Amino acid sequence: MTHAPQSRFWTIVRLDIRLERWRVTAWIMVLAAMPPIIFRSYASLFANSAQRASISKAFGSNASLTVIAGPAHDISTIGGLTAWKCLMFNAVLAAIMSITTVVRRTRGDEEAGRSELLGSTPLSPSTGLAAGVVLGLGASGLVAGLSILGLVVAGSPLLGALGLGGAIGGVGITFVAVSAVAAQVTTTARSANSVAFIVLGVAFALRAVGDTTTLHWLDWLSPLGWTEEISAYSNTRLEILAMFGAASIGLLALAKLLLMHRDLGAGLLIERAGPAAAGRLLSSATGLAWRLDARWLIVWAIGLSTFGAVIGSVTRTIASLGTNNTILARILGHTNATLTDQFIAQMLGMLSMLAAAAGVQAVLRAHGEEDSGRAEELLATGLSRTRFLGSHLATGLIGSTIVLCTSGFSLGLAALASGARVTTLALAEAIGVELVPCLVLVAAAAALVGCLPRCSVLALPLVIGTYMLTSFGELLRLPTWCMDASVYAHVPRLPGGSADTAALVLLGAVGAGLAAASLIGM
């Protein structure tokens, strides 16, 4: 009798794993593969200490890069350079993985009514929360373990691999607990995500301020700051990893306490009542789709515009370094364009892929509304399926365009302010070119939602996979046919290159075909 509840609990865990298997697998593969890939690439690119020293001298004291990637700990070594390149990026992604996964399997299930069914069984009321937490902890643990294994295989010292992989997994574990608390405080999955992402933003801000001012103690208030204090490849301090565990245990205990003192479907924060009547904007399907996604699209636009401005501010520094560094020039490209143009082109490509992720997120809202049953209520009013999906597709396309334009021009203006030679016309042309593959990825997500809804979870991994192929394909010497799988492989690099009108028209036709297929399939 005593073993029955435990066996039922693991049944719920297995159910959560089944529901999340594709999403979580994609997250784990990307996060675990990136550190060893970068380590191996840098080991082949920067073979001697003189090359690494030149990179360290140029980047080590740059305040703008410190805001993004953190302080450079001994980047004259391959391990230190790898940690500086991917630690903060992967840690933030691990936090996002944990937030979205745990909230979906806790507050999301409760909002959809599935937790109420679970509550009618002899299982403990905390079973749903515990199962979601176990899933999140398992995913973060796998990211840490596979990252460590991959780094060791790539040639990394074991101690450094433990520090880097443990730091990334530790952030993921901490935000599993943060998400568990957020799920108890709010009444909807959307609000829980917002609270958890605000905590992530505050953690990043505290770390950035601590790294760039004399207030270094602020790093100790942020889980992202703890990752830097570990110093994976420079005086490694693995004992700091215990802080992630202690913080997680405390927050999980708080989450359980809050769960025991609230009603099913309720939260500590009371949702304010909406207006008695809908405004004119909500009288159409497109208006409703925009209302649902506008908040996140604004966050994307502000975040990427800030990121673009920071990257743009170091344009002149990187261009001047590349003049005397053949390795950096090789990274930026083999074209006859200036190093400034090559750098801006690469950064615009990155912003384009991130903007595509924002649009894909908006398109996936249609699948979420359908899965929760709310779409059924809308379609019962006479709204056609085509207009329903089309409204979310339009929101995604427009949102991606806004995000890319704002972030792209922020990059260009910051580059101009840094003293780099950038013309507004060339910048606008480059943004227009990068917009084409961005919108193709958004249309591909809509095609998955409309034609293969079970595979819609692959939409964001498709964007991430495109980034991996574009960024590391040449460094890893992947075959041409493999790199050609990325839509960005068929886009001319602007500014500095020549626009291939035929390729852009063909990509536009592919995007239009995917959009049409999504509406027909729906």
DRENLUM-328085 format. One line per field, with one value per residue (C-alpha): residue number from 1; residue in three letters; z, x, y. Coordinates in Angstrom, 2 decimals. Example, Ala and Ser with C-alpha at 12.3 -4.5 7.8 and 13.67 -1.06 7.14 Angstrom:
num (1;2);
residuo (Ala;Ser);
up (7.80;7.14);
east (12.30;13.67);
north (-4.50;-1.06);
END
This chain:
num (1;2;3;4;5;6;7;8;9;10;11;12;13;14;15;16;17;18;19;20;21;22;23;24;25;26;27;28;29;30;31;32;33;34;35;36;37;38;39;40;41;42;43;44;45;46;47;48;49;50;51;52;53;54;55;56;57;58;59;60;61;62;63;64;65;66;67;68;69;70;71;72;73;74;75;76;77;78;79;80;81;82;83;84;85;86;87;88;89;90;91;92;93;94;95;96;97;98;99;100;101;102;103;104;105;106;107;108;109;110;111;112;113;114;115;116;117;118;119;120;121;122;123;124;125;126;127;128;129;130;131;132;133;134;135;136;137;138;139;140;141;142;143;144;145;146;147;148;149;150;151;152;153;154;155;156;157;158;159;160;161;162;163;164;165;166;167;168;169;170;171;172;173;174;175;176;177;178;179;180;181;182;183;184;185;186;187;188;189;190;191;192;193;194;195;196;197;198;199;200;201;202;203;204;205;206;207;208;209;210;211;212;213;214;215;216;217;218;219;220;221;222;223;224;225;226;227;228;229;230;231;232;233;234;235;236;237;238;239;240;241;242;243;244;245;246;247;248;249;250;251;252;253;254;255;256;257;258;259;260;261;262;263;264;265;266;267;268;269;270;271;272;273;274;275;276;277;278;279;280;281;282;283;284;285;286;287;288;289;290;291;292;293;294;295;296;297;298;299;300;301;302;303;304;305;306;307;308;309;310;311;312;313;314;315;316;317;318;319;320;321;322;323;324;325;326;327;328;329;330;331;332;333;334;335;336;337;338;339;340;341;342;343;344;345;346;347;348;349;350;351;352;353;354;355;356;357;358;359;360;361;362;363;364;365;366;367;368;369;370;371;372;373;374;375;376;377;378;379;380;381;382;383;384;385;386;387;388;389;390;391;392;393;394;395;396;397;398;399;400;401;402;403;404;405;406;407;408;409;410;411;412;413;414;415;416;417;418;419;420;421;422;423;424;425;426;427;428;429;430;431;432;433;434;435;436;437;438;439;440;441;442;443;444;445;446;447;448;449;450;451;452;453;454;455;456;457;458;459;460;461;462;463;464;465;466;467;468;469;470;471;472;473;474;475;476;477;478;479;480;481;482;483;484;485;486;487;488;489;490;491;492;493;494;495;496;497;498;499;500;501;502;503;504;505;506;507;508;509;510;511;512;513;514;515;516;517;518;519;520;521;522);
residuo (Met;Thr;His;Ala;Pro;Gln;Ser;Arg;Phe;Trp;Thr;Ile;Val;Arg;Leu;Asp;Ile;Arg;Leu;Glu;Arg;Trp;Arg;Val;Thr;Ala;Trp;Ile;Met;Val;Leu;Ala;Ala;Met;Pro;Pro;Ile;Ile;Phe;Arg;Ser;Tyr;Ala;Ser;Leu;Phe;Ala;Asn;Ser;Ala;Gln;Arg;Ala;Ser;Ile;Ser;Lys;Ala;Phe;Gly;Ser;Asn;Ala;Ser;Leu;Thr;Val;Ile;Ala;Gly;Pro;Ala;His;Asp;Ile;Ser;Thr;Ile;Gly;Gly;Leu;Thr;Ala;Trp;Lys;Cys;Leu;Met;Phe;Asn;Ala;Val;Leu;Ala;Ala;Ile;Met;Ser;Ile;Thr;Thr;Val;Val;Arg;Arg;Thr;Arg;Gly;Asp;Glu;Glu;Ala;Gly;Arg;Ser;Glu;Leu;Leu;Gly;Ser;Thr;Pro;Leu;Ser;Pro;Ser;Thr;Gly;Leu;Ala;Ala;Gly;Val;Val;Leu;Gly;Leu;Gly;Ala;Ser;Gly;Leu;Val;Ala;Gly;Leu;Ser;Ile;Leu;Gly;Leu;Val;Val;Ala;Gly;Ser;Pro;Leu;Leu;Gly;Ala;Leu;Gly;Leu;Gly;Gly;Ala;Ile;Gly;Gly;Val;Gly;Ile;Thr;Phe;Val;Ala;Val;Ser;Ala;Val;Ala;Ala;Gln;Val;Thr;Thr;Thr;Ala;Arg;Ser;Ala;Asn;Ser;Val;Ala;Phe;Ile;Val;Leu;Gly;Val;Ala;Phe;Ala;Leu;Arg;Ala;Val;Gly;Asp;Thr;Thr;Thr;Leu;His;Trp;Leu;Asp;Trp;Leu;Ser;Pro;Leu;Gly;Trp;Thr;Glu;Glu;Ile;Ser;Ala;Tyr;Ser;Asn;Thr;Arg;Leu;Glu;Ile;Leu;Ala;Met;Phe;Gly;Ala;Ala;Ser;Ile;Gly;Leu;Leu;Ala;Leu;Ala;Lys;Leu;Leu;Leu;Met;His;Arg;Asp;Leu;Gly;Ala;Gly;Leu;Leu;Ile;Glu;Arg;Ala;Gly;Pro;Ala;Ala;Ala;Gly;Arg;Leu;Leu;Ser;Ser;Ala;Thr;Gly;Leu;Ala;Trp;Arg;Leu;Asp;Ala;Arg;Trp;Leu;Ile;Val;Trp;Ala;Ile;Gly;Leu;Ser;Thr;Phe;Gly;Ala;Val;Ile;Gly;Ser;Val;Thr;Arg;Thr;Ile;Ala;Ser;Leu;Gly;Thr;Asn;Asn;Thr;Ile;Leu;Ala;Arg;Ile;Leu;Gly;His;Thr;Asn;Ala;Thr;Leu;Thr;Asp;Gln;Phe;Ile;Ala;Gln;Met;Leu;Gly;Met;Leu;Ser;Met;Leu;Ala;Ala;Ala;Ala;Gly;Val;Gln;Ala;Val;Leu;Arg;Ala;His;Gly;Glu;Glu;Asp;Ser;Gly;Arg;Ala;Glu;Glu;Leu;Leu;Ala;Thr;Gly;Leu;Ser;Arg;Thr;Arg;Phe;Leu;Gly;Ser;His;Leu;Ala;Thr;Gly;Leu;Ile;Gly;Ser;Thr;Ile;Val;Leu;Cys;Thr;Ser;Gly;Phe;Ser;Leu;Gly;Leu;Ala;Ala;Leu;Ala;Ser;Gly;Ala;Arg;Val;Thr;Thr;Leu;Ala;Leu;Ala;Glu;Ala;Ile;Gly;Val;Glu;Leu;Val;Pro;Cys;Leu;Val;Leu;Val;Ala;Ala;Ala;Ala;Ala;Leu;Val;Gly;Cys;Leu;Pro;Arg;Cys;Ser;Val;Leu;Ala;Leu;Pro;Leu;Val;Ile;Gly;Thr;Tyr;Met;Leu;Thr;Ser;Phe;Gly;Glu;Leu;Leu;Arg;Leu;Pro;Thr;Trp;Cys;Met;Asp;Ala;Ser;Val;Tyr;Ala;His;Val;Pro;Arg;Leu;Pro;Gly;Gly;Ser;Ala;Asp;Thr;Ala;Ala;Leu;Val;Leu;Leu;Gly;Ala;Val;Gly;Ala;Gly;Leu;Ala;Ala;Ala;Ser;Leu;Ile;Gly;Met);
up (0.00;0.81;-2.61;-4.59;-4.30;-5.24;-8.32;-9.35;-8.92;-11.35;-13.74;-13.74;-14.29;-17.26;-18.64;-18.36;-20.10;-22.90;-23.34;-23.35;-25.00;-28.29;-26.81;-24.01;-26.26;-28.68;-25.81;-24.35;-27.68;-28.52;-25.06;-24.59;-28.08;-28.15;-25.59;-27.10;-30.64;-29.71;-27.84;-30.79;-33.24;-31.21;-30.71;-34.49;-35.12;-32.35;-32.33;-30.84;-27.79;-29.81;-31.61;-28.34;-26.71;-29.45;-28.94;-25.17;-25.47;-27.72;-26.01;-22.40;-21.25;-23.52;-21.31;-23.93;-24.41;-20.64;-20.36;-22.78;-22.01;-18.61;-17.65;-19.59;-17.28;-18.90;-22.49;-23.63;-23.21;-25.34;-22.32;-21.07;-24.54;-24.82;-21.43;-22.25;-25.58;-24.41;-20.61;-20.28;-23.52;-22.58;-18.98;-20.09;-22.55;-19.81;-17.63;-20.47;-20.96;-17.28;-17.09;-20.10;-19.25;-15.56;-16.02;-18.81;-16.66;-13.46;-13.83;-17.47;-16.51;-13.67;-15.94;-18.49;-15.82;-15.92;-12.34;-11.14;-12.60;-10.84;-7.59;-7.74;-7.24;-3.96;-4.96;-2.95;-4.11;-4.70;-7.15;-10.27;-9.01;-7.99;-11.36;-13.27;-11.04;-11.52;-15.30;-15.15;-12.84;-15.07;-18.19;-16.50;-15.15;-18.60;-20.06;-17.43;-17.79;-21.59;-21.76;-19.45;-21.43;-24.75;-23.50;-22.20;-25.51;-27.34;-25.33;-22.40;-18.98;-16.69;-13.99;-16.48;-18.08;-14.66;-13.93;-17.25;-17.58;-13.90;-14.08;-17.06;-15.46;-12.11;-13.59;-15.17;-11.81;-10.00;-12.45;-12.15;-8.55;-9.55;-12.01;-9.35;-7.09;-9.96;-10.75;-7.20;-7.14;-10.36;-11.74;-15.40;-17.23;-19.10;-15.86;-14.36;-17.37;-17.05;-13.36;-13.99;-16.95;-14.88;-12.29;-15.08;-16.37;-12.89;-12.44;-15.75;-14.86;-11.42;-13.02;-15.72;-13.23;-10.94;-13.81;-15.18;-11.97;-8.61;-7.12;-7.66;-4.70;-6.88;-8.69;-5.54;-5.67;-9.11;-10.19;-13.43;-11.36;-9.54;-12.87;-13.37;-9.86;-10.60;-13.15;-14.97;-16.64;-14.28;-10.56;-10.74;-7.64;-7.89;-4.34;-5.64;-7.41;-3.98;-4.03;-6.91;-4.94;-1.74;-3.55;-5.36;-2.18;-0.45;-3.35;-3.83;-0.14;-0.54;-3.62;-1.72;1.22;-1.10;-2.81;0.53;1.38;-1.80;-3.57;-6.84;-9.70;-7.41;-6.81;-4.41;-7.01;-7.82;-11.51;-12.07;-13.78;-17.43;-19.03;-19.24;-23.03;-25.57;-27.44;-31.19;-31.46;-30.10;-32.57;-35.13;-35.11;-36.01;-33.18;-30.69;-31.93;-31.62;-28.10;-27.06;-28.48;-28.40;-24.92;-25.80;-29.16;-27.41;-24.97;-27.92;-29.68;-26.60;-25.69;-29.18;-29.77;-26.62;-27.69;-31.15;-29.69;-27.48;-30.38;-32.67;-30.17;-30.60;-34.41;-34.86;-32.24;-33.90;-37.38;-36.31;-34.60;-37.68;-39.82;-38.19;-37.29;-40.13;-37.86;-36.93;-40.55;-41.44;-38.87;-40.27;-43.82;-47.04;-49.09;-50.46;-48.26;-45.45;-42.02;-40.75;-43.36;-42.71;-38.97;-39.38;-41.87;-39.43;-36.54;-38.67;-39.51;-35.81;-35.13;-38.04;-36.52;-33.10;-34.70;-36.40;-32.97;-31.85;-34.85;-34.43;-30.81;-31.97;-34.57;-32.02;-29.98;-32.46;-31.57;-27.87;-28.20;-30.10;-27.62;-24.64;-26.21;-26.50;-30.29;-30.35;-28.72;-31.30;-34.24;-32.92;-33.60;-37.35;-37.50;-40.21;-39.54;-42.22;-40.59;-37.17;-38.20;-40.65;-37.87;-35.85;-38.97;-39.80;-36.23;-36.41;-39.75;-38.69;-35.27;-36.73;-39.15;-36.35;-34.12;-36.88;-38.07;-34.61;-33.55;-36.91;-36.96;-33.29;-34.29;-37.22;-35.22;-32.44;-35.01;-36.54;-33.10;-32.46;-35.52;-38.02;-41.59;-42.12;-44.53;-43.80;-47.30;-47.07;-43.61;-44.78;-47.76;-45.52;-43.09;-46.01;-47.27;-43.83;-43.42;-46.21;-44.50;-41.18;-42.56;-44.28;-40.86;-39.47;-42.41;-41.83;-38.23;-39.50;-41.93;-39.04;-37.03;-39.97;-41.56;-38.87;-35.50;-33.59;-35.01;-34.16;-31.22;-33.81;-34.94;-32.45;-32.72;-36.48;-35.85;-33.39;-35.79;-38.53;-36.21;-35.46;-39.14;-40.12;-37.23;-36.93;-40.22;-41.86;-38.69;-38.31;-42.03;-42.56;-46.12;-48.41;-48.68;-44.90;-44.65;-47.58;-45.36;-43.67;-45.38;-44.52;-46.71;-49.77;-48.71;-49.85;-47.07;-46.93;-46.52;-48.65;-50.97;-54.02;-53.72;-55.52;-56.58;-57.97;-54.67;-52.70;-55.06;-54.77;-50.96;-51.02;-53.16;-50.71;-47.83;-49.67;-50.47;-46.82;-45.72;-48.25;-47.20;-43.57;-44.36;-46.65;-44.11;-41.34);
east (0.00;2.81;4.35;1.16;1.20;4.89;4.31;1.42;3.67;6.23;3.38;2.63;6.32;6.39;3.28;4.98;8.06;5.91;4.14;7.40;9.74;10.27;10.61;12.93;15.02;15.59;16.60;19.00;20.65;21.28;22.48;24.70;26.22;27.18;30.09;32.04;31.45;32.79;35.74;36.69;36.30;38.47;41.08;41.52;41.28;43.52;46.23;49.03;49.19;50.04;46.69;44.83;46.76;45.69;42.05;42.42;43.96;41.19;38.16;39.19;38.58;35.69;32.80;30.10;31.09;31.29;27.63;26.65;29.09;30.48;34.10;36.77;38.53;41.82;40.57;44.14;43.33;40.93;38.83;38.60;37.65;34.99;33.51;33.43;31.73;28.96;28.59;26.18;24.34;23.79;22.94;20.16;18.86;18.91;16.84;14.35;14.10;13.34;10.81;8.75;8.84;7.92;5.24;3.61;3.48;2.31;0.28;-0.49;-2.00;-3.92;-5.28;-6.41;-8.21;-5.91;-4.72;-8.31;-8.62;-5.39;-6.78;-9.72;-7.29;-5.68;-2.46;-1.13;-2.16;1.53;1.98;1.55;4.04;6.54;6.30;6.90;9.87;11.37;11.09;12.80;15.56;16.16;16.45;18.90;20.91;21.18;22.32;25.07;26.12;26.18;27.98;30.70;31.03;31.16;33.80;36.02;35.72;36.59;39.81;38.85;40.45;38.02;37.99;37.11;34.43;32.88;32.85;31.34;28.77;27.86;27.34;24.97;23.01;23.00;21.23;18.67;18.06;17.68;15.09;13.16;12.58;11.89;9.25;7.67;7.21;5.92;3.32;1.94;1.95;-0.03;-3.29;-2.37;0.54;1.11;1.49;3.72;6.03;6.08;7.06;9.80;11.20;11.20;13.31;15.65;15.90;16.68;19.33;20.95;20.83;22.39;25.15;25.78;25.96;28.22;30.57;30.87;30.99;32.69;29.60;31.01;29.04;25.92;27.18;26.51;22.82;22.33;22.53;24.08;26.74;27.53;28.40;31.16;32.52;33.09;35.78;35.60;39.03;40.81;41.16;38.07;35.87;33.43;32.18;30.09;27.90;26.42;24.78;22.54;21.41;20.80;18.79;16.73;15.91;14.78;12.62;11.06;10.16;8.53;6.63;5.22;4.24;2.41;0.67;-0.64;-2.11;-4.01;-7.08;-6.99;-6.85;-6.01;-2.77;-1.31;-1.59;-5.21;-5.84;-7.54;-10.90;-10.93;-13.29;-16.95;-16.97;-14.25;-12.75;-12.78;-9.38;-10.77;-13.65;-11.45;-9.32;-6.20;-6.86;-7.20;-4.01;-2.14;-3.53;-2.28;1.23;1.93;3.46;6.05;6.82;7.52;9.83;11.63;11.99;13.38;15.72;17.14;17.43;19.53;21.58;22.06;23.20;25.77;27.11;27.19;29.26;32.22;32.15;35.12;37.17;36.61;37.24;40.55;41.59;40.75;43.03;46.06;44.51;44.01;42.15;39.49;39.24;38.59;35.80;34.14;34.21;36.18;34.53;36.18;34.00;35.53;35.79;33.21;30.70;31.45;30.94;27.67;26.44;27.12;25.45;22.40;22.15;22.09;19.44;17.41;17.32;16.37;13.62;12.41;12.14;9.90;7.61;7.55;6.51;3.56;2.53;2.70;0.11;-2.47;-1.59;-1.68;-5.16;-6.34;-4.80;-6.40;-9.86;-10.21;-9.97;-13.07;-15.07;-13.84;-14.57;-18.11;-18.82;-18.43;-14.73;-13.15;-10.13;-8.21;-8.79;-7.95;-4.50;-4.01;-4.39;-1.59;0.56;0.10;1.00;4.14;5.24;4.61;6.17;9.35;9.62;9.31;11.79;14.40;14.07;14.34;17.27;19.03;18.89;19.97;23.04;23.75;23.34;25.58;28.20;28.02;28.44;31.51;33.19;32.50;31.64;28.03;25.51;21.80;20.97;23.36;22.04;18.41;19.24;21.00;18.06;15.67;17.73;17.92;14.17;13.44;14.80;13.43;9.89;10.41;11.09;7.91;5.93;7.50;6.24;2.75;2.95;3.73;0.80;-1.60;-0.49;1.40;0.24;1.88;5.22;4.73;7.10;9.89;9.36;11.73;14.35;14.26;15.28;18.00;19.28;19.49;21.60;23.93;24.43;25.02;27.36;29.42;28.99;32.13;34.21;33.25;33.88;30.42;29.58;28.03;24.71;24.36;25.02;22.67;19.83;19.89;17.81;20.53;23.03;21.18;21.11;23.79;25.85;25.09;26.42;29.50;28.28;26.05;22.37;21.29;17.79;16.99;17.81;15.72;12.76;13.04;13.14;10.15;8.25;9.11;7.85;4.62;4.13;4.60;2.13;-0.43;0.11;-0.49;-3.86;-4.93;-3.85;-5.73);
north (0.00;2.42;1.99;2.70;6.52;6.58;4.46;6.71;9.75;8.34;7.62;11.36;12.10;9.74;11.45;14.87;13.48;12.13;15.47;17.44;14.93;16.77;20.25;19.20;16.95;19.84;22.14;19.59;18.81;22.47;23.52;20.47;20.60;24.28;24.32;21.38;22.67;26.10;24.59;22.40;25.28;27.65;24.94;24.73;28.49;29.81;27.20;29.33;31.57;34.71;34.59;34.06;36.90;39.33;38.37;38.69;42.15;43.43;41.92;41.46;45.04;46.02;47.21;46.65;43.02;42.59;43.58;40.81;38.00;38.90;39.53;37.66;35.20;34.15;34.18;33.67;29.95;27.91;27.01;30.58;31.82;29.11;29.95;33.66;32.94;30.60;30.67;33.59;32.79;29.14;29.98;32.34;29.73;27.07;29.41;29.93;26.16;25.65;28.48;27.44;23.73;23.98;26.63;24.63;21.48;23.22;26.40;25.56;22.20;23.84;26.55;23.93;21.89;18.87;19.41;19.25;15.75;14.80;16.17;13.75;10.83;9.70;11.47;14.41;17.90;18.65;15.76;17.90;20.49;17.82;16.05;19.29;20.09;16.62;17.05;20.45;19.21;16.21;18.37;20.76;17.85;16.30;19.63;19.82;16.18;16.09;19.45;18.14;14.90;16.76;19.20;16.40;14.55;17.80;18.04;20.26;19.77;17.92;20.61;23.33;21.16;20.52;24.24;25.31;22.51;22.71;26.47;26.20;23.36;25.16;28.18;25.85;24.14;27.47;28.72;25.47;26.54;30.16;28.95;26.71;29.73;31.89;29.22;29.56;33.35;33.90;32.54;32.01;30.43;33.67;35.63;32.95;33.17;36.96;36.83;34.26;36.20;39.40;37.58;36.45;40.02;41.37;38.65;39.64;43.35;42.79;40.75;43.35;46.24;44.25;43.43;46.96;49.04;48.92;47.23;43.75;42.42;42.57;39.46;37.46;38.43;36.85;33.20;34.46;36.19;32.94;31.32;33.89;33.45;29.76;30.82;27.52;27.70;30.09;29.27;27.07;27.15;24.26;24.83;27.73;25.17;24.40;27.84;26.76;23.74;25.72;28.40;25.77;23.87;27.05;28.20;24.75;24.62;28.04;26.85;23.86;26.08;28.48;25.56;24.27;27.69;28.51;27.20;25.30;27.78;30.70;32.57;35.10;37.85;38.61;39.20;42.53;42.43;43.37;45.89;44.94;45.31;44.65;47.56;47.98;46.29;43.01;42.93;41.14;38.01;39.99;42.45;39.61;37.94;41.23;41.75;38.32;38.75;42.49;42.41;39.79;41.35;44.66;42.86;41.22;44.59;46.35;43.50;43.01;46.76;47.02;44.03;45.53;48.83;47.12;45.04;48.06;50.02;47.62;47.60;49.88;47.98;44.62;46.02;47.56;44.33;42.27;44.41;42.80;39.44;36.98;34.54;37.08;38.15;34.50;34.30;37.41;36.10;35.71;38.47;41.58;43.79;45.83;44.23;46.73;45.60;41.93;42.32;44.23;41.64;38.79;40.59;41.42;37.72;36.89;39.55;38.20;34.72;36.09;38.18;35.00;33.38;36.24;35.76;31.98;32.43;34.54;31.95;29.14;31.04;29.71;26.13;27.00;28.52;25.46;23.04;24.81;24.78;28.56;28.41;26.23;29.01;31.51;29.22;28.69;32.39;31.98;32.81;30.66;28.47;30.34;33.71;32.27;31.01;33.86;36.43;34.82;34.43;38.12;39.06;36.93;38.39;41.98;41.40;39.91;42.83;45.37;43.54;43.19;46.77;48.32;46.12;46.44;50.22;50.32;48.32;50.64;53.85;52.55;51.51;54.97;56.55;54.39;55.90;53.12;54.05;53.00;54.51;54.49;53.25;50.28;49.43;49.55;47.35;44.81;44.70;44.18;41.24;39.60;40.05;37.53;34.36;35.62;35.67;32.30;30.74;32.33;30.94;27.51;27.59;28.42;25.48;23.15;24.51;24.26;20.99;19.05;20.40;17.55;18.70;22.37;21.91;21.71;25.32;26.96;24.16;24.82;28.44;27.38;24.73;27.33;29.48;26.57;25.74;29.35;30.16;26.98;25.12;26.48;26.27;22.60;21.98;20.57;19.43;22.00;20.17;20.31;24.05;24.65;23.38;26.79;29.47;31.98;30.12;31.44;35.10;37.57;39.14;42.84;45.47;45.03;42.29;42.22;41.39;38.21;39.18;35.74;34.00;36.48;36.06;32.27;32.45;34.79;32.30;29.51;31.62;32.44;28.76;27.78;30.46;29.26;25.65;26.58;28.17;25.32;22.71;24.46);
END
